[in-house]
């Protein structure tokens, strides 16, 4: 994800896809585990993958499906990195429900963008 813009930018260009029809799903530590939010554009909140996509697209006004994974008790960058790159601590059923919710919200957004 941290270098997603290296491929997504040229792919968008080759497909001539308007930025308003691009959707990125990503983990979001600023949302509690299990919460899903959909929005277009906005800040990058230090998320390296979103920064890469902005560089690749030349703009941050793409759609995002923000998948809440919660935040560790520390602000130490190494602890935060280990948290987001590590395994979920929640039960398998809760992780499956989170994925299902993210899929549902993504499908709703794609249908909306197709209208």
N, CA and C atoms as an extended XYZ file, in Angstrom:
345
Properties=species:S:1:pos:R:3:atomname:S:1:resname:S:1:resid:I:1 pbc="F F F"
N         0.828       -1.203        0.000 N   UNK     1
C         0.000        0.000        0.000 CA  UNK     1
C         0.865        1.256        0.000 C   UNK     1
N         2.000        1.236        0.664 N   UNK     2
C         2.806        2.448        0.794 CA  UNK     2
C         3.346        2.964       -0.530 C   UNK     2
N         3.362        2.148       -1.565 N   UNK     3
C         3.820        2.574       -2.893 CA  UNK     3
C         2.727        2.384       -3.940 C   UNK     3
N         1.472        2.350       -3.510 N   UNK     4
C         0.360        2.074       -4.420 CA  UNK     4
C         0.260        3.082       -5.549 C   UNK     4
N         0.619        4.327       -5.284 N   UNK     5
C         0.521        5.364       -6.302 CA  UNK     5
C         1.428        5.126       -7.493 C   UNK     5
N         2.533        4.382       -7.277 N   UNK     6
C         3.459        4.092       -8.381 CA  UNK     6
C         2.780        3.298       -9.489 C   UNK     6
N         1.823        2.464       -9.143 N   UNK     7
C         1.087        1.681      -10.137 CA  UNK     7
C        -0.279        2.290      -10.436 C   UNK     7
N        -0.945        2.800       -9.393 N   UNK     8
C        -2.306        3.308       -9.572 CA  UNK     8
C        -2.350        4.566      -10.433 C   UNK     8
N        -1.360        5.427      -10.302 N   UNK     9
C        -1.333        6.645      -11.113 CA  UNK     9
C        -1.255        6.341      -12.596 C   UNK     9
N        -0.258        5.571      -13.028 N   UNK    10
C        -0.191        5.228      -14.456 CA  UNK    10
C        -1.406        4.419      -14.937 C   UNK    10
N        -1.938        3.549      -14.095 N   UNK    11
C        -3.115        2.766      -14.492 CA  UNK    11
C        -4.309        3.685      -14.725 C   UNK    11
N        -4.503        4.642      -13.819 N   UNK    12
C        -5.594        5.608      -13.992 CA  UNK    12
C        -5.423        6.364      -15.304 C   UNK    12
N        -4.187        6.778      -15.594 N   UNK    13
C        -3.924        7.496      -16.836 CA  UNK    13
C        -4.208        6.650      -18.061 C   UNK    13
N        -3.765        5.402      -18.030 N   UNK    14
C        -3.976        4.514      -19.173 CA  UNK    14
C        -5.461        4.253      -19.409 C   UNK    14
N        -6.225        4.168      -18.332 N   UNK    15
C        -7.663        3.914      -18.437 CA  UNK    15
C        -8.480        5.188      -18.638 C   UNK    15
N        -7.799        6.340      -18.511 N   UNK    16
C        -8.466        7.639      -18.608 CA  UNK    16
C        -9.616        7.752      -17.604 C   UNK    16
N        -9.403        7.201      -16.416 N   UNK    17
C       -10.425        7.209      -15.375 CA  UNK    17
C       -10.431        8.548      -14.652 C   UNK    17
N       -11.584        9.189      -14.562 N   UNK    18
C       -11.666       10.419      -13.799 CA  UNK    18
C       -11.360       10.142      -12.316 C   UNK    18
N       -10.699       11.069      -11.678 N   UNK    19
C       -10.327       10.865      -10.274 CA  UNK    19
C       -11.547       10.635       -9.388 C   UNK    19
N       -12.660       11.231       -9.741 N   UNK    20
C       -13.889       11.059       -8.972 CA  UNK    20
C       -14.509        9.674       -9.073 C   UNK    20
N       -13.904        8.805       -9.877 N   UNK    21
C       -14.387        7.426       -9.981 CA  UNK    21
C       -13.368        6.425       -9.456 C   UNK    21
N       -12.327        6.940       -8.805 N   UNK    22
C       -11.300        6.081       -8.207 CA  UNK    22
C       -11.655        5.856       -6.740 C   UNK    22
N       -11.571        4.598       -6.308 N   UNK    23
C       -11.901        4.229       -4.932 CA  UNK    23
C       -10.711        3.503       -4.309 C   UNK    23
N       -10.299        3.968       -3.141 N   UNK    24
C        -9.233        3.309       -2.385 CA  UNK    24
C        -9.813        2.813       -1.068 C   UNK    24
N        -9.597        1.549       -0.765 N   UNK    25
C        -9.960        0.996        0.540 CA  UNK    25
C        -8.692        0.988        1.380 C   UNK    25
N        -8.781        1.466        2.616 N   UNK    26
C        -7.576        1.498        3.441 CA  UNK    26
C        -7.899        1.390        4.922 C   UNK    26
N        -6.894        0.933        5.654 N   UNK    27
C        -7.002        0.871        7.104 CA  UNK    27
C        -6.973        2.289        7.650 C   UNK    27
N        -7.693        2.499        8.745 N   UNK    28
C        -7.766        3.822        9.350 CA  UNK    28
C        -7.675        3.694       10.871 C   UNK    28
N        -6.525        4.087       11.412 N   UNK    29
C        -6.354        3.954       12.860 CA  UNK    29
C        -7.122        5.024       13.628 C   UNK    29
N        -7.561        6.070       12.956 N   UNK    30
C        -8.320        7.116       13.630 CA  UNK    30
C        -9.800        6.778       13.768 C   UNK    30
N       -10.193        5.603       13.316 N   UNK    31
C       -11.559        5.109       13.512 CA  UNK    31
C       -11.500        3.877       14.410 C   UNK    31
N       -12.469        3.726       15.294 N   UNK    32
C       -12.496        2.519       16.120 CA  UNK    32
C       -12.632        1.273       15.257 C   UNK    32
N       -12.113        0.167       15.770 N   UNK    33
C       -12.220       -1.097       15.044 CA  UNK    33
C       -13.687       -1.346       14.703 C   UNK    33
N       -13.932       -1.674       13.437 N   UNK    34
C       -15.268       -2.028       12.989 CA  UNK    34
C       -16.044       -0.896       12.349 C   UNK    34
N       -15.610        0.341       12.534 N   UNK    35
C       -16.317        1.473       11.926 CA  UNK    35
C       -15.822        1.671       10.497 C   UNK    35
N       -16.757        1.973        9.602 N   UNK    36
C       -16.445        2.216        8.200 CA  UNK    36
C       -16.965        3.599        7.838 C   UNK    36
N       -16.151        4.373        7.160 N   UNK    37
C       -16.591        5.668        6.659 CA  UNK    37
C       -16.190        5.789        5.196 C   UNK    37
N       -17.049        6.443        4.439 N   UNK    38
C       -16.785        6.685        3.029 CA  UNK    38
C       -16.730        8.189        2.832 C   UNK    38
N       -15.703        8.643        2.125 N   UNK    39
C       -15.625       10.065        1.818 CA  UNK    39
C       -14.746       10.285        0.591 C   UNK    39
N       -14.917       11.446        0.012 N   UNK    40
C       -14.081       11.825       -1.123 CA  UNK    40
C       -13.098       12.883       -0.653 C   UNK    40
N       -11.830       12.663       -0.952 N   UNK    41
C       -10.791       13.622       -0.607 CA  UNK    41
C       -10.559       13.735        0.882 C   UNK    41
N        -9.931       14.813        1.259 N   UNK    42
C        -9.640       15.062        2.654 CA  UNK    42
C        -8.170       14.901        2.957 C   UNK    42
N        -7.851       15.016        4.225 N   UNK    43
C        -6.468       14.920        4.671 CA  UNK    43
C        -5.929       13.506        4.565 C   UNK    43
N        -4.618       13.414        4.667 N   UNK    44
C        -3.952       12.120        4.518 CA  UNK    44
C        -3.583       11.510        5.862 C   UNK    44
N        -3.639       12.302        6.928 N   UNK    45
C        -3.416       11.846        8.304 CA  UNK    45
C        -2.155       10.999        8.470 C   UNK    45
N        -1.132       11.316        7.707 N   UNK    46
C         0.122       10.578        7.843 CA  UNK    46
C         0.117        9.187        7.244 C   UNK    46
N        -0.949        8.826        6.545 N   UNK    47
C        -1.071        7.486        5.968 CA  UNK    47
C        -0.194        7.408        4.722 C   UNK    47
N         0.852        6.612        4.774 N   UNK    48
C         1.814        6.543        3.669 CA  UNK    48
C         1.197        6.059        2.365 C   UNK    48
N         0.242        5.160        2.440 N   UNK    49
C        -0.423        4.685        1.224 CA  UNK    49
C        -1.227        5.784        0.560 C   UNK    49
N        -1.931        6.578        1.359 N   UNK    50
C        -2.701        7.689        0.802 CA  UNK    50
C        -1.778        8.759        0.224 C   UNK    50
N        -0.653        8.995        0.897 N   UNK    51
C         0.327        9.945        0.365 CA  UNK    51
C         0.830        9.478       -1.003 C   UNK    51
N         1.096        8.191       -1.123 N   UNK    52
C         1.571        7.634       -2.385 CA  UNK    52
C         0.509        7.776       -3.474 C   UNK    52
N        -0.743        7.510       -3.120 N   UNK    53
C        -1.815        7.654       -4.111 CA  UNK    53
C        -1.951        9.110       -4.554 C   UNK    53
N        -1.852       10.038       -3.617 N   UNK    54
C        -1.927       11.452       -3.991 CA  UNK    54
C        -0.796       11.815       -4.954 C   UNK    54
N         0.410       11.341       -4.661 N   UNK    55
C         1.532       11.607       -5.576 CA  UNK    55
C         1.265       10.999       -6.949 C   UNK    55
N         0.781        9.759       -6.974 N   UNK    56
C         0.531        9.073       -8.241 CA  UNK    56
C        -0.583        9.697       -9.050 C   UNK    56
N        -1.620       10.211       -8.363 N   UNK    57
C        -2.765       10.804       -9.054 CA  UNK    57
C        -2.587       12.305       -9.283 C   UNK    57
N        -1.700       12.921       -8.501 N   UNK    58
C        -1.525       14.367       -8.590 CA  UNK    58
C        -2.556       15.142       -7.796 C   UNK    58
N        -3.400       14.450       -7.059 N   UNK    59
C        -4.471       15.087       -6.292 CA  UNK    59
C        -4.988       14.076       -5.272 C   UNK    59
N        -5.620       14.565       -4.215 N   UNK    60
C        -6.139       13.678       -3.163 CA  UNK    60
C        -7.656       13.548       -3.207 C   UNK    60
N        -8.292       13.981       -4.287 N   UNK    61
C        -9.750       13.984       -4.343 CA  UNK    61
C       -10.350       12.676       -4.858 C   UNK    61
N        -9.729       11.560       -4.542 N   UNK    62
C       -10.294       10.256       -4.872 CA  UNK    62
C       -11.164        9.792       -3.708 C   UNK    62
N       -12.011        8.813       -3.979 N   UNK    63
C       -12.889        8.259       -2.949 CA  UNK    63
C       -12.110        7.327       -2.033 C   UNK    63
N       -12.507        7.293       -0.782 N   UNK    64
C       -11.875        6.410        0.206 CA  UNK    64
C       -12.937        5.649        0.988 C   UNK    64
N       -12.702        4.385        1.147 N   UNK    65
C       -13.477        3.575        2.088 CA  UNK    65
C       -12.521        3.357        3.250 C   UNK    65
N       -12.780        4.064        4.333 N   UNK    66
C       -11.897        4.067        5.498 CA  UNK    66
C       -12.347        2.950        6.450 C   UNK    66
N       -11.491        1.988        6.657 N   UNK    67
C       -11.815        0.797        7.443 CA  UNK    67
C       -11.153        0.931        8.814 C   UNK    67
N       -11.977        1.148        9.829 N   UNK    68
C       -11.460        1.371       11.175 CA  UNK    68
C       -10.801        0.141       11.767 C   UNK    68
N        -9.532        0.307       12.136 N   UNK    69
C        -8.792       -0.780       12.776 CA  UNK    69
C        -8.392       -0.420       14.203 C   UNK    69
N        -8.766        0.778       14.658 N   UNK    70
C        -8.405        1.207       16.004 CA  UNK    70
C        -6.968        1.688       16.060 C   UNK    70
N        -6.621        2.217       17.214 N   UNK    71
C        -5.303        2.810       17.408 CA  UNK    71
C        -4.621        2.145       18.600 C   UNK    71
N        -3.318        1.910       18.483 N   UNK    72
C        -2.598        1.382       19.652 CA  UNK    72
C        -2.508        2.451       20.738 C   UNK    72
N        -2.115        2.063       21.932 N   UNK    73
C        -2.031        2.990       23.055 CA  UNK    73
C        -0.836        3.930       22.971 C   UNK    73
N        -0.006        3.776       21.977 N   UNK    74
C         1.217        4.566       21.841 CA  UNK    74
C         1.166        5.409       20.576 C   UNK    74
N         1.902        6.525       20.596 N   UNK    75
C         2.064        7.328       19.386 CA  UNK    75
C         3.445        7.119       18.769 C   UNK    75
N         4.237        6.258       19.386 N   UNK    76
C         5.567        5.951       18.860 CA  UNK    76
C         5.408        5.377       17.451 C   UNK    76
N         6.063        5.977       16.448 N   UNK    77
C         5.889        5.511       15.059 CA  UNK    77
C         6.191        4.027       14.865 C   UNK    77
N         7.152        3.493       15.590 N   UNK    78
C         7.462        2.062       15.443 CA  UNK    78
C         6.345        1.191       15.993 C   UNK    78
N         5.743        1.615       17.109 N   UNK    79
C         4.629        0.865       17.700 CA  UNK    79
C         3.423        0.933       16.766 C   UNK    79
N         3.137        2.115       16.250 N   UNK    80
C         1.999        2.284       15.339 CA  UNK    80
C         2.211        1.445       14.076 C   UNK    80
N         3.416        1.488       13.519 N   UNK    81
C         3.718        0.704       12.323 CA  UNK    81
C         3.540       -0.789       12.588 C   UNK    81
N         4.062       -1.265       13.696 N   UNK    82
C         3.922       -2.687       14.040 CA  UNK    82
C         2.450       -3.053       14.221 C   UNK    82
N         1.674       -2.129       14.767 N   UNK    83
C         0.238       -2.367       14.991 CA  UNK    83
C        -0.495       -2.537       13.659 C   UNK    83
N        -0.299       -1.592       12.731 N   UNK    84
C        -1.049       -1.667       11.476 CA  UNK    84
C        -0.546       -2.765       10.548 C   UNK    84
N         0.707       -3.159       10.697 N   UNK    85
C         1.248       -4.212        9.841 CA  UNK    85
C         1.123       -5.601       10.463 C   UNK    85
N         0.736       -5.632       11.748 N   UNK    86
C         0.615       -6.911       12.446 CA  UNK    86
C        -0.740       -7.567       12.237 C   UNK    86
N        -0.894       -8.688       12.868 N   UNK    87
C        -2.164       -9.431       12.803 CA  UNK    87
C        -3.214       -8.746       13.664 C   UNK    87
N        -4.476       -8.901       13.277 N   UNK    88
C        -5.563       -8.383       14.098 CA  UNK    88
C        -5.557       -9.074       15.450 C   UNK    88
N        -5.889       -8.349       16.476 N   UNK    89
C        -5.988       -8.912       17.826 CA  UNK    89
C        -7.419       -9.325       18.152 C   UNK    89
N        -8.352       -8.854       17.336 N   UNK    90
C        -9.763       -9.149       17.539 CA  UNK    90
C       -10.066      -10.580       17.083 C   UNK    90
N       -11.160      -11.126       17.607 N   UNK    91
C       -11.554      -12.482       17.188 CA  UNK    91
C       -11.822      -12.551       15.679 C   UNK    91
N       -11.558      -13.710       15.138 N   UNK    92
C       -11.702      -13.963       13.703 CA  UNK    92
C       -13.085      -13.546       13.173 C   UNK    92
N       -14.138      -13.787       13.958 N   UNK    93
C       -15.501      -13.453       13.538 CA  UNK    93
C       -15.665      -11.942       13.392 C   UNK    93
N       -15.045      -11.179       14.293 N   UNK    94
C       -15.142       -9.723       14.216 CA  UNK    94
C       -14.373       -9.188       13.010 C   UNK    94
N       -13.250       -9.792       12.713 N   UNK    95
C       -12.476       -9.391       11.529 CA  UNK    95
C       -13.277       -9.709       10.270 C   UNK    95
N       -13.904      -10.869       10.221 N   UNK    96
C       -14.730      -11.240        9.070 CA  UNK    96
C       -15.892      -10.260        8.901 C   UNK    96
N       -16.505       -9.850       10.001 N   UNK    97
C       -17.604       -8.885        9.940 CA  UNK    97
C       -17.107       -7.525        9.444 C   UNK    97
N       -15.915       -7.130        9.859 N   UNK    98
C       -15.326       -5.875        9.385 CA  UNK    98
C       -15.104       -5.916        7.880 C   UNK    98
N       -14.569       -7.012        7.393 N   UNK    99
C       -14.336       -7.161        5.955 CA  UNK    99
C       -15.659       -7.121        5.200 C   UNK    99
N       -16.653       -7.798        5.704 N   UNK   100
C       -17.972       -7.811        5.058 CA  UNK   100
C       -18.561       -6.400        5.011 C   UNK   100
N       -18.423       -5.651        6.091 N   UNK   101
C       -18.927       -4.272        6.122 CA  UNK   101
C       -18.199       -3.403        5.104 C   UNK   101
N       -16.896       -3.587        4.988 N   UNK   102
C       -16.115       -2.820        4.022 CA  UNK   102
C       -16.555       -3.151        2.595 C   UNK   102
N       -16.811       -4.417        2.330 N   UNK   103
C       -17.285       -4.841        1.009 CA  UNK   103
C       -18.640       -4.204        0.708 C   UNK   103
N       -19.555       -4.249        1.671 N   UNK   104
C       -20.893       -3.690        1.482 CA  UNK   104
C       -20.828       -2.194        1.171 C   UNK   104
N       -20.031       -1.451        1.943 N   UNK   105
C       -19.914       -0.008        1.721 CA  UNK   105
C       -19.250        0.294        0.381 C   UNK   105
N       -18.285       -0.515       -0.008 N   UNK   106
C       -17.622       -0.325       -1.297 CA  UNK   106
C       -18.601       -0.579       -2.437 C   UNK   106
N       -19.392       -1.627       -2.329 N   UNK   107
C       -20.391       -1.919       -3.362 CA  UNK   107
C       -21.401       -0.786       -3.482 C   UNK   107
N       -21.852       -0.237       -2.330 N   UNK   108
C       -22.786        0.899       -2.360 CA  UNK   108
C       -22.171        2.085       -3.094 C   UNK   108
N       -20.912        2.361       -2.780 N   UNK   109
C       -20.233        3.494       -3.414 CA  UNK   109
C       -20.087        3.276       -4.915 C   UNK   109
N       -19.681        2.098       -5.315 N   UNK   110
C       -19.496        1.812       -6.743 CA  UNK   110
C       -20.831        1.937       -7.476 C   UNK   110
N       -21.904        1.467       -6.868 N   UNK   111
C       -23.222        1.609       -7.492 CA  UNK   111
C       -23.597        3.083       -7.616 C   UNK   111
N       -23.326        3.862       -6.571 N   UNK   112
C       -23.620        5.297       -6.591 CA  UNK   112
C       -22.822        5.996       -7.695 C   UNK   112
N       -21.546        5.656       -7.823 N   UNK   113
C       -20.699        6.296       -8.828 CA  UNK   113
C       -21.104        5.897      -10.236 C   UNK   113
N       -21.760        4.742      -10.375 N   UNK   114
C       -22.184        4.267      -11.691 CA  UNK   114
C       -23.486        4.869      -12.161 C   UNK   114
N       -24.172        5.575      -11.293 N   UNK   115
C       -25.474        6.162      -11.672 CA  UNK   115
C       -25.305        7.338      -12.599 C   UNK   115
